[in-house]
Structure formats: C-alpha cells, structure tokens
Amino acid sequence: MSLRVGVCDYGVGNLRSVERALLRAGAAVTISDKASDLFECDGVVLPGVGAFAGAAAALHRSGLGEAVRSVAAAGRPVLGVCLGYQMLFERSEEGEGGAGLGLLPGVVTRLRGDDLKVPHMGWNSVRLLRDTVLLDGVESGSYVYFVHSYAGPASGPDVVAVTDYGEEVAAAVQCDNVMGTQFHPEKSGPVGLRVYENFVSACAA
C-alpha cells in the first residue's frame, strides 16, 4: 500500500497546487473534509489562505481541527502551510475570535513592516537556524515564496528558519512531528518540492 497524505479541505486552501506538489513528492493524496478520512492517512497537510478568524471557525466547525490534533497526538506528521501554519498556534491578532489549534505555543501577530509594504508578497531568502527533518537538503540562503500579513513568533526553540522583512520573521518551525512553513512550498520551485519530499519521508518513517 502506498504512503498516503491527507490534505484538509475546510474551504480556504489552495488544495490542488498542494496536491500536485505532494504527488510529485511521491505520496498518494486524499483531499477531504471528513475527519475519518484524515485518521486513515500517514500524515496531514493543513493549507490555508485568507483571514485567520474565519478560517479557524471553519476548521473547528468541520471537525477537522480536532482531527488534526488527534493525528498530531498519535505521532504522525502534521504540516501547516501559510495560514495553516498560523493556525497551529494558540490564537491570532487578526480578526475577532477564532482560536487556533494550540499545537504550538504563542500568538500570531501582524508584521510591523515599518516602511515596507504589508502584505509581504514575493521571494525572500531564508536563514536556517538548525538541522531539521523538514528542511533537510535546503541550503541556508535559499529563496522561497511568501504571501502574508501576519506571522508566528520569531523566536523560540521551535523556529528552524527565519527571513528578514524589516524585522526577523519566522519562516519555518518544527516541534517533533508538528511542522509549519510561513512560505508556500508549492510556489517555491525545487526548494519547495524538497520540503514536501522531506515531509513525505517523515510520514513514511
């Protein structure tokens, strides 16, 4: 039986581009809005675009939020991408209400930007802070693609890569089997494909 990765369909993700990247990385893919389907997978990707509060409400209303927590608690890999990464945290300053999943500690805050345009949109280089499964084979200084106005905490033991956008911004995190990227791997060329390949390898381990 081939390795299967679930992609959460809660109405706010760029699902097909994530699916294509995972297929290229060697996984079979199940896109589903049913918690029972995700429980059957070897790992789960939580994508997302849009605003935190509405997306978090949709995630919890569908039951997929609890499914992601259960997959993580079972020791299987979970990868949050962009807004999906932000929802791994406890909450966000963006919008009213909308609790995150609490798989990572901290609050998602708006980019300060200073004289820089917010949202941060485009290619930025990332600086790796330590070796991780998720970023294995990715060179420090590689360029990846960002689209965001908010970001998770930029410091702490879970932060494994940062980028600079008027301030140091967390680009990727890994806490055991819970992983996340603020950038979009599926829009980041060969570097992003390597990130998905690493995630698929983690699901197979």
C-alpha positions in Angstrom: 0.0 0.0 0.0 1.4 3.4 -1.0 2.0 6.1 1.6 -1.0 8.4 1.9 -1.0 12.1 2.9 -4.3 13.8 3.8 -5.0 17.4 2.8 -7.6 19.2 4.9 -10.4 20.7 2.9 -12.1 23.3 5.1 -12.9 25.8 2.3 -9.9 28.1 2.5 -6.9 26.3 0.9 -5.1 26.2 -2.4 -5.7 22.4 -2.4 -4.8 21.4 -6.0 -1.4 23.0 -6.0 -0.6 21.3 -2.7 -1.9 18.0 -4.1 0.3 18.3 -7.2 3.4 19.0 -5.1 2.7 16.0 -2.8 2.1 13.7 -5.8 5.5 14.9 -7.3 7.0 14.1 -3.9 5.8 10.5 -4.2 2.7 10.4 -2.0 -0.8 9.3 -2.7 -3.1 12.1 -1.7 -6.5 12.3 -0.1 -8.2 15.7 -0.1 -11.1 15.5 2.3 -13.5 17.5 4.5 -14.1 14.4 6.7 -12.2 13.7 9.9 -12.5 10.0 9.4 -10.5 10.2 6.1 -7.7 12.0 7.8 -7.4 9.4 10.5 -6.5 6.9 7.9 -3.6 8.9 6.5 0.1 8.6 7.4 0.4 12.4 7.7 -1.7 15.5 7.2 -1.2 18.9 5.5 -3.2 21.9 6.7 -3.1 24.5 3.9 -4.8 27.9 4.0 -5.2 31.3 2.5 -7.3 34.2 3.8 -8.1 35.6 7.3 -7.4 33.7 10.5 -10.7 34.1 12.4 -13.0 32.9 9.6 -10.6 30.0 8.6 -10.3 28.9 12.2 -14.0 28.9 12.7 -14.5 26.8 9.5 -11.7 24.4 10.7 -13.3 23.8 14.1 -16.9 23.7 12.7 -16.0 20.9 10.3 -14.4 18.8 12.9 -11.1 18.9 11.0 -9.4 20.9 13.7 -9.9 18.1 16.2 -8.8 15.6 13.6 -5.5 17.4 13.1 -4.9 17.5 16.8 -5.6 13.7 17.0 -3.2 12.9 14.1 -0.5 15.0 15.8 -1.2 13.3 19.2 -0.8 9.9 17.5 2.8 10.9 16.5 2.0 11.2 12.8 3.5 14.3 10.9 1.4 17.4 10.5 2.5 20.2 8.2 0.8 23.7 8.3 1.3 25.9 5.3 0.9 29.7 5.3 -2.4 30.4 7.1 -2.5 26.7 8.0 0.9 27.2 9.7 -0.5 30.2 11.7 -3.4 28.1 12.9 -1.0 25.7 14.6 -0.6 28.4 17.2 -3.0 29.3 20.1 -4.6 32.4 18.5 -4.0 35.4 16.2 -4.4 39.1 16.4 -6.1 39.0 13.0 -9.8 39.5 13.3 -12.1 38.8 16.2 -12.2 35.4 17.9 -11.1 32.2 16.2 -8.9 30.1 18.4 -6.0 28.2 16.8 -5.2 24.5 17.4 -2.7 25.2 20.2 -0.2 22.6 18.8 2.5 25.3 19.1 2.7 28.0 21.8 2.3 31.7 21.1 0.3 34.3 19.3 0.3 35.2 15.6 0.9 39.0 15.2 0.8 41.5 12.3 4.1 42.3 10.5 5.4 45.7 11.6 6.7 46.4 8.2 7.9 49.9 9.0 8.4 51.4 5.5 7.8 48.0 3.8 4.6 47.0 2.1 2.2 44.7 4.0 1.3 42.1 3.0 4.7 40.7 2.4 4.5 39.2 -1.0 7.3 37.7 -3.1 10.5 35.8 -2.9 12.7 36.1 0.1 15.8 34.2 1.3 15.6 32.1 4.4 18.3 31.6 7.0 18.4 28.1 8.6 18.9 28.0 12.4 19.4 24.3 12.9 19.2 21.0 11.1 15.7 19.5 10.8 13.9 16.8 9.0 11.6 19.3 7.3 14.4 21.4 5.8 16.9 18.6 5.1 18.9 19.4 2.0 17.7 23.0 1.8 20.6 25.4 1.8 20.6 28.5 4.1 20.1 31.5 1.8 17.6 29.7 -0.5 14.7 31.8 -1.8 11.1 30.8 -1.2 7.7 32.5 -1.9 5.8 34.4 0.8 2.3 35.9 0.8 1.3 37.1 4.3 0.5 40.0 6.6 0.8 38.1 9.9 3.4 35.7 11.3 4.0 33.4 14.2 6.6 34.1 17.0 10.1 34.7 15.5 12.0 33.3 18.5 11.8 30.1 20.5 13.2 26.5 20.2 10.6 25.5 17.5 11.8 28.2 15.0 14.1 26.5 12.5 14.3 29.1 9.8 13.8 32.9 9.6 13.6 35.5 6.9 14.1 39.3 7.1 11.3 41.7 6.3 12.1 44.8 8.2 12.4 42.5 11.2 13.2 38.9 11.7 10.2 36.8 10.7 9.8 33.0 11.4 9.8 31.2 8.1 9.6 27.6 9.3 9.1 25.7 12.6 9.4 22.1 13.7 8.4 20.7 17.1 8.8 16.9 16.8 6.1 15.8 14.4 4.4 19.2 14.1 5.9 21.3 11.3 5.0 24.5 9.5 6.1 27.0 6.9 5.0 30.6 6.6 6.1 30.4 2.9 4.3 28.4 0.3 6.4 25.4 -0.6 4.2 24.6 -3.6 5.0 28.0 -5.1 8.7 27.8 -4.2 10.2 25.8 -7.1 12.7 23.0 -6.4 13.3 24.2 -2.8 9.6 23.9 -2.0 9.4 20.5 -3.6 12.3 19.3 -1.4 10.3 20.5 1.6 7.4 18.3 0.6 9.7 15.4 -0.2 11.1 15.7 3.3 7.6 15.8 4.8 6.6 12.7 2.8 9.7 10.9 4.0 8.8 11.8 7.6 5.3 10.3 7.0 7.0 7.1 5.9 9.3 6.9 8.8 
